[in-house]
Amino acid sequence: MCTVTNAELRAAAALFLETEGCDIYAEAGAALAALIRAAGENKIGADETVMLNVTGGGYANIKRDLSPRPITPDYILPLSDMDDEAAVDGLCERILKS
Protein backbone atom coordinates (compact mmCIF):
# COMPACT_ATOMS: atom_id res chain seq x y z
CA MET A 1 0.00 0.00 0.00
CA CYS A 2 1.20 3.51 -0.68
CA THR A 3 -0.08 7.02 -0.29
CA VAL A 4 -0.20 9.79 -2.86
CA THR A 5 -0.48 13.53 -2.55
CA ASN A 6 -3.40 15.58 -3.79
CA ALA A 7 -1.09 17.02 -6.43
CA GLU A 8 -0.20 13.53 -7.67
CA LEU A 9 -3.88 12.60 -7.72
CA ARG A 10 -4.79 15.69 -9.77
CA ALA A 11 -1.89 15.09 -12.17
CA ALA A 12 -2.92 11.47 -12.68
CA ALA A 13 -6.54 12.46 -13.30
CA ALA A 14 -5.42 15.12 -15.78
CA LEU A 15 -3.23 12.57 -17.57
CA PHE A 16 -6.16 10.15 -17.83
CA LEU A 17 -8.40 12.91 -19.22
CA GLU A 18 -5.74 13.88 -21.75
CA THR A 19 -5.00 10.34 -22.92
CA GLU A 20 -8.43 8.69 -22.61
CA GLY A 21 -10.79 11.65 -23.03
CA CYS A 22 -12.64 10.88 -19.81
CA ASP A 23 -12.57 12.50 -16.40
CA ILE A 24 -12.15 10.22 -13.39
CA TYR A 25 -13.22 10.54 -9.78
CA ALA A 26 -10.74 11.13 -6.98
CA GLU A 27 -10.66 7.48 -5.91
CA ALA A 28 -9.68 6.34 -9.39
CA GLY A 29 -7.20 9.20 -9.64
CA ALA A 30 -5.55 8.09 -6.40
CA ALA A 31 -5.28 4.51 -7.70
CA LEU A 32 -3.74 5.71 -10.96
CA ALA A 33 -1.34 8.03 -9.12
CA ALA A 34 -0.23 5.12 -6.92
CA LEU A 35 0.36 2.99 -10.01
CA ILE A 36 2.36 5.79 -11.65
CA ARG A 37 4.44 6.16 -8.48
CA ALA A 38 5.05 2.40 -8.22
CA ALA A 39 6.15 2.28 -11.86
CA GLY A 40 8.42 5.28 -11.37
CA GLU A 41 10.03 3.61 -8.35
CA ASN A 42 10.59 0.41 -10.38
CA LYS A 43 8.30 -1.57 -8.10
CA ILE A 44 6.68 -3.14 -11.15
CA GLY A 45 8.78 -5.45 -13.27
CA ALA A 46 9.01 -4.89 -17.01
CA ASP A 47 7.53 -8.34 -17.64
CA GLU A 48 4.68 -7.98 -15.13
CA THR A 49 1.09 -7.47 -16.20
CA VAL A 50 -0.88 -4.80 -14.36
CA MET A 51 -4.58 -4.11 -14.60
CA LEU A 52 -6.07 -0.93 -13.20
CA ASN A 53 -9.85 -1.02 -13.10
CA VAL A 54 -11.02 2.59 -13.30
CA THR A 55 -14.65 2.42 -12.22
CA GLY A 56 -15.45 6.00 -11.33
CA GLY A 57 -15.64 8.81 -13.82
CA GLY A 58 -17.22 10.22 -16.91
CA TYR A 59 -19.41 12.76 -15.16
CA ALA A 60 -18.16 15.65 -17.30
CA ASN A 61 -19.09 13.71 -20.45
CA ILE A 62 -22.51 12.86 -19.02
CA LYS A 63 -23.15 16.52 -18.17
CA ARG A 64 -22.03 17.58 -21.64
CA ASP A 65 -23.82 14.88 -23.65
CA LEU A 66 -26.97 14.12 -21.69
CA SER A 67 -27.90 17.31 -19.81
CA PRO A 68 -28.90 15.54 -16.59
CA ARG A 69 -31.43 17.24 -14.38
CA PRO A 70 -32.50 16.64 -10.81
CA ILE A 71 -35.59 14.53 -10.32
CA THR A 72 -37.97 14.41 -7.41
CA PRO A 73 -39.21 11.10 -6.06
CA ASP A 74 -42.86 10.20 -6.30
CA TYR A 75 -42.85 8.75 -2.81
CA ILE A 76 -40.80 9.55 0.26
CA LEU A 77 -40.71 7.58 3.48
CA PRO A 78 -39.35 9.81 6.25
CA LEU A 79 -36.41 8.34 8.08
CA SER A 80 -38.40 8.61 11.31
CA ASP A 81 -40.96 6.15 9.85
CA MET A 82 -38.45 3.47 8.80
CA ASP A 83 -39.21 1.38 11.90
CA ASP A 84 -42.97 1.97 11.67
CA GLU A 85 -44.31 -1.16 9.99
CA ALA A 86 -47.70 0.44 9.27
CA ALA A 87 -46.05 3.43 7.58
CA VAL A 88 -43.86 1.20 5.43
CA ASP A 89 -46.81 -1.02 4.51
CA GLY A 90 -48.90 2.04 3.65
CA LEU A 91 -46.21 3.39 1.37
CA CYS A 92 -45.82 0.00 -0.33
CA GLU A 93 -49.57 -0.13 -0.96
CA ARG A 94 -49.54 3.37 -2.46
CA ILE A 95 -46.68 2.40 -4.77
CA LEU A 96 -48.36 -0.82 -5.89
CA LYS A 97 -51.63 1.00 -6.65
CA SER A 98 -49.95 3.63 -8.80
N, C-alpha and C positions, 0 to 999 in steps of 0.2 A: 504494500500500500504506500502511496505517496501523496503529498499535498501539492497543490499548485496555488499560485497567487491569482488575485483577481485580474491582474494585467495579463498573465499567461492565459487565463480562461478567455478573456476578451479577444486576445490575439488568435487563439485557436478557433473561436467562433467566427471571427472575421476571415480567417483562412478558409474555413469550410464554406462560408458564403461565397467567397471569391472563386473557389474551385468547383463547388457543386451547385451554386446558384440557389441555395436554400439556407435560411437562418436556422439556428439551433438554439435550444433552451440552455440555460446555465448548466444544468446537470450534464448534458451531453458535451457542452464546451469544456467542462472540468475533466471529463473522461478523455476527450481528445487531447487536451493540454497535458494530461498525465502520460498519455501514449507518446506524444511528441517529446516530452522530457525524457522518458525511458529510452526512446530511440537515440536521442542526443547524448545520453550518458552510456550508450552502448550496452544497455541492459537487455536488448533484444538481439539475438543472433541473426546474422545475414540469411541463414537458411531456415529461420523460424517463420511460421505462418501466424499472423495476428488477425483477429477479426474484432472490429469495434462496431457494436450494434448501436447506432444512433437512433434512438426512438422518439426523441422530443424535438420538435421544430416544425418549421413551415408556416408559422402563424403569419408572417409578413406576406407570404404568397397567398394565403387564404384571405387575408384582409384585402389584398389587391384584386384577386380574381373573383371572389365570391361575395364581397360586400356583406359580411355577417352583421346581423342586428340582434339586439337583445330580445328575448322572448319572455313572456310572462306565463307561468303555469296556470292551467285551468283549475287545479285543485291544490290546496296547501293544507297540510296537517301541522298545526303549531307544535313545536317541540314539547311544550307543556302537556300535550295530549298523547304523546307517544306511548305512554303506559296506560292510557285509558282505552280499554278494549272496546267499549261502546263507541267511542269517537273514531277509532280506527275502522271498526265494522261499518259505521255510518258512512265514512268516506269511501270505503270500498264499494258499498252499495251505490252511492252516487256515481262513481266512476263506471261501474258495470251498466248502469241504466243510461248512461250518456252515449 
